[in-house]
Amino acid sequence: MSKFNLSAAVQSELTEIATKGAAVFATAERGWKPLVKRFRATAAELDITDRKSDGGKAIDAFMRPLVVAALVKSGHYDIAVHRVGSGDDYLPVDEAHPANFTITGAYAVSADLTELPSQKDAPRGMKAWLRGNVENGLRPDGEKGSRDVIKNAVDQVLSRFWKRDKSSGGTGPEALDSKLLGLYKAFKGARDRWETDGGEVLSDAEFKAECDRFADKVLKRASRKAK
């Protein structure tokens, strides 16, 4: 326990921040849960359990531009700035420099950076706001370049769908459900060779059905066909 003393005013402020922060977190988790469940069910129907597989890459490639479009449409990544004159010079907003221009998230992800003056030539120019300065990648207002912020947000959204927390039995392809759903692919080659060598074995279709049935039984869930 820290011996640092917090004043009554600080305690009051931190109390409100903690309470509201927890509420925001809980709301976000409630919103994520059904979406993650739907995503994993869709991936399972395609027998895709590994994000790095061809199927996983196809899903990411399809969803990424949709996530980008939704994020920039929200307006959350729009930046209100003060434009100095009509040139490529933008200042952070303060009392002396009221907002008179908006750098939209949509522009941030679509702008052709090669057409903009460099950060060295225009340290407060548009490129500096989109990519940050050449030294540390920070915008003139001290935040990270907005294009990178949006890219990071997209990565987090997609990663959230794939990520497996410990309560679900592990993370990524190491999770129990991922391993069980991968049984068919893991043993298909051995089954085929056994059959080729004259051994008695279930047909490929029957073998796949049994693998799926076993996974459903272990995870105590309704079969995918029943859904």
C-alpha positions in Angstrom: 0.0 0.0 0.0 1.4 3.3 -1.0 2.1 5.9 1.7 1.5 8.7 -0.8 -1.2 11.0 0.5 -3.9 12.1 -2.0 -5.8 15.3 -1.2 -9.6 15.2 -0.9 -9.9 17.1 -4.2 -7.7 14.6 -6.0 -9.5 11.6 -4.5 -12.8 13.1 -5.6 -11.5 13.5 -9.2 -10.0 10.0 -9.3 -13.2 8.5 -7.9 -15.2 9.9 -10.8 -12.6 8.9 -13.3 -12.4 5.4 -12.0 -16.2 5.0 -11.9 -16.8 6.3 -15.3 -13.8 4.4 -16.7 -15.1 1.1 -15.4 -18.5 1.8 -16.9 -17.0 2.6 -20.3 -15.0 -0.6 -20.2 -18.0 -2.7 -19.2 -20.1 -1.2 -22.0 -17.4 -1.9 -24.5 -17.0 -5.5 -23.3 -20.8 -6.1 -23.6 -20.7 -4.7 -27.1 -17.7 -6.8 -28.2 -18.9 -10.2 -26.8 -21.8 -10.9 -29.3 -19.7 -9.7 -32.3 -16.7 -11.8 -31.4 -19.0 -14.8 -31.0 -20.6 -14.2 -34.4 -17.1 -13.8 -36.0 -15.8 -17.0 -34.5 -18.9 -18.9 -35.5 -18.5 -17.7 -39.1 -14.8 -18.6 -39.2 -15.6 -22.0 -37.7 -18.1 -22.7 -40.5 -15.2 -22.2 -42.9 -12.9 -24.4 -40.8 -10.6 -21.3 -40.4 -8.9 -21.3 -37.0 -5.5 -19.7 -37.9 -5.3 -16.0 -38.7 -2.1 -16.7 -40.6 -3.6 -19.3 -42.9 -4.8 -18.4 -46.4 -8.4 -18.3 -45.1 -7.5 -16.1 -42.2 -5.7 -13.7 -44.5 -8.7 -13.6 -46.8 -11.0 -12.7 -44.0 -8.6 -9.9 -42.8 -8.2 -8.6 -46.3 -12.0 -8.5 -46.8 -12.8 -6.9 -43.4 -9.9 -4.4 -43.2 -11.3 -1.7 -45.6 -14.7 -2.1 -44.0 -13.3 -1.4 -40.6 -11.4 1.6 -41.9 -14.5 3.0 -43.6 -16.5 2.6 -40.4 -13.9 4.1 -38.2 -13.4 7.3 -40.3 -17.2 7.6 -40.8 -17.6 7.8 -37.0 -15.8 11.2 -36.9 -13.8 10.1 -33.9 -10.5 10.6 -35.9 -11.4 14.0 -37.3 -9.0 16.7 -36.0 -10.0 20.3 -35.5 -7.1 22.7 -36.2 -6.4 26.3 -36.9 -5.3 26.9 -40.4 -2.9 29.9 -40.8 -3.8 31.7 -44.0 -4.3 29.6 -47.0 -0.9 27.8 -47.0 0.2 24.4 -45.6 0.4 25.5 -42.0 -1.9 24.2 -39.3 -1.8 24.9 -35.5 -3.3 23.1 -32.6 -6.5 24.8 -31.4 -6.3 27.0 -28.3 -7.9 30.3 -27.2 -5.6 32.3 -29.4 -6.1 30.0 -32.4 -9.8 28.9 -32.7 -10.7 25.9 -34.9 -11.3 26.9 -38.5 -10.4 23.8 -40.4 -10.9 20.0 -40.0 -8.5 17.3 -41.0 -10.9 14.4 -41.4 -10.1 10.7 -40.7 -11.3 9.9 -44.2 -8.7 12.3 -45.7 -6.0 11.0 -43.3 -6.3 7.4 -44.8 -6.8 8.4 -48.4 -4.4 11.3 -48.9 -1.5 10.8 -51.3 1.5 11.7 -49.1 3.8 12.1 -52.1 1.8 15.2 -53.1 2.3 16.9 -49.7 5.4 19.0 -48.7 7.7 17.0 -46.4 7.6 17.4 -42.6 11.1 19.0 -42.9 9.9 21.7 -45.3 6.5 22.1 -43.5 6.8 21.1 -39.8 3.3 22.2 -39.2 2.0 21.1 -42.5 -0.6 18.5 -43.5 1.9 15.7 -43.8 3.2 16.4 -40.2 -0.4 16.0 -38.9 -0.9 12.8 -40.9 2.4 11.1 -40.2 4.0 13.1 -37.4 7.4 14.8 -37.6 10.5 13.1 -38.9 12.1 12.8 -35.4 9.4 11.0 -33.3 6.3 10.6 -35.4 4.3 13.1 -33.3 1.9 15.7 -34.8 2.3 19.4 -34.0 -0.2 18.9 -31.1 2.0 16.2 -29.6 -0.2 13.2 -30.6 0.8 10.4 -32.9 0.4 10.9 -36.6 -3.3 10.4 -37.3 -2.8 7.9 -40.2 -0.9 5.7 -37.9 -3.5 6.1 -35.1 -6.2 4.9 -37.4 -4.1 2.0 -38.7 -3.5 1.0 -35.2 -7.2 1.1 -34.4 -8.0 -1.1 -37.4 -5.4 -3.6 -36.2 -6.9 -3.6 -32.7 -10.4 -4.2 -34.1 -9.3 -7.1 -36.2 -7.1 -8.6 -33.6 -10.0 -8.5 -31.1 -12.0 -10.9 -33.3 -9.1 -13.4 -33.5 -7.7 -13.1 -30.0 -8.5 -15.9 -27.5 -8.4 -15.0 -23.9 -7.3 -17.4 -21.1 -10.9 -18.0 -20.1 -11.5 -19.7 -23.4 -8.6 -22.1 -23.0 -5.7 -20.2 -24.4 -4.8 -17.7 -27.1 -4.9 -17.9 -30.9 -4.3 -21.3 -32.4 -3.3 -22.7 -29.0 -6.9 -22.4 -27.7 -8.7 -25.6 -27.0 -11.5 -24.9 -29.5 -8.9 -24.0 -32.2 -7.1 -27.2 -31.6 -10.3 -29.3 -31.7 -11.5 -27.6 -34.8 -8.2 -28.4 -36.4 -8.4 -32.1 -35.8 -9.7 -33.0 -39.3 -6.9 -31.1 -41.1 -4.3 -32.4 -38.7 -5.2 -36.1 -39.3 -6.6 -36.0 -42.9 -3.2 -36.9 -44.5 -2.7 -39.8 -42.1 -6.3 -41.0 -42.8 -5.7 -40.8 -46.6 -2.5 -42.7 -46.4 -4.0 -45.4 -44.2 -6.8 -45.9 -46.8 -4.3 -45.9 -49.7 -2.3 -48.6 -47.9 -5.4 -50.8 -47.8 -6.4 -50.1 -44.2 -10.1 -49.9 -43.1 -11.1 -46.4 -42.1 -14.1 -44.0 -42.2 -14.7 -42.2 -45.5 -13.3 -38.7 -45.7 -16.7 -37.2 -45.2 -17.5 -39.5 -42.2 -14.1 -38.8 -40.7 -14.7 -35.0 -40.9 -18.1 -35.4 -39.3 -16.7 -37.4 -36.5 -14.0 -34.8 -35.8 -16.6 -32.1 -35.7 -18.8 -34.1 -33.5 -16.0 -34.8 -31.1 -15.1 -31.1 -30.9 -18.8 -30.2 -30.2 -18.9 -32.9 -27.5 -15.8 -31.8 -25.7 -16.9 -28.1 -25.8 -20.4 -29.1 -24.7 -22.1 -27.2 -27.5 -24.7 -27.8 -30.2 -23.3 -29.3 -33.4 -22.6 -26.9 -36.2 -25.0 -28.7 -38.4 -27.8 -28.2 -35.8 -27.2 -24.5 -35.9 
